[in-house]
């Protein structure tokens, strides 16, 4: 029997001036080429795939389709826990799905909650403070340089080259920009220098660690801060002039890789 799969996703589009949204509002969403590639891979594996845009009509479409399983890559439509929307719908409908559940998505999108959960489980994170405006008191124990981020965004939304600040005036300017542009609190966090790696993990009871990727900040334009910023992801890196920022597998000692 061929598996009947629902593919839930949000398709990237340009922000119109009339919408009054940040220019990177849809940065988390996927390109049509990505969606098509996943459909092709699943169909080549013998599955029957139905595409479902994760908008207000998604619940009724999923209920009618009643697939064997949903391949979920949706970012969610709106709200601070938007990434939990599709998994919550699927759990209500009793439909199995790939990826994380509603609680994981809700916690991980909120950087403050993620920090606290990691600390409770003895995972080190840098000192931080959540602020709602530029006049807020920022603890003296936070040492420059600092990085300023929206509290609940992904895909480097709100992470700009200017997000790394080295003095109080630039800190206040960046907090103002984040809180007014994204209509949410800002996280102010001590900046961690050094090399940066991405470690993908897939699976449940016995997860598999995928090849480790290093992000090469020396490939950024001269004068750029060492951040995998919105500019690095979506502006400076173009098909005509790719940044070539990734090294996979990362060149690190075996002991570091195992750790």
PyMOL commands that set and color helices and strands:
alter all, ss='L'
color gray80, all
select helices_A, chain A and resi 17-19+32-44+58-65+82-93+102-109+111-120+161-163+168-182+217-219+230-235+254-258
alter helices_A, ss='H'
color red, helices_A
select strands_A, chain A and resi 4-9+48-53+69-72+96-97+128-131+146-150+164-165+186-190+196-198+201-202+208-209+213-215+246-248
alter strands_A, ss='S'
color yellow, strands_A
deselect
rebuild
show_as cartoon
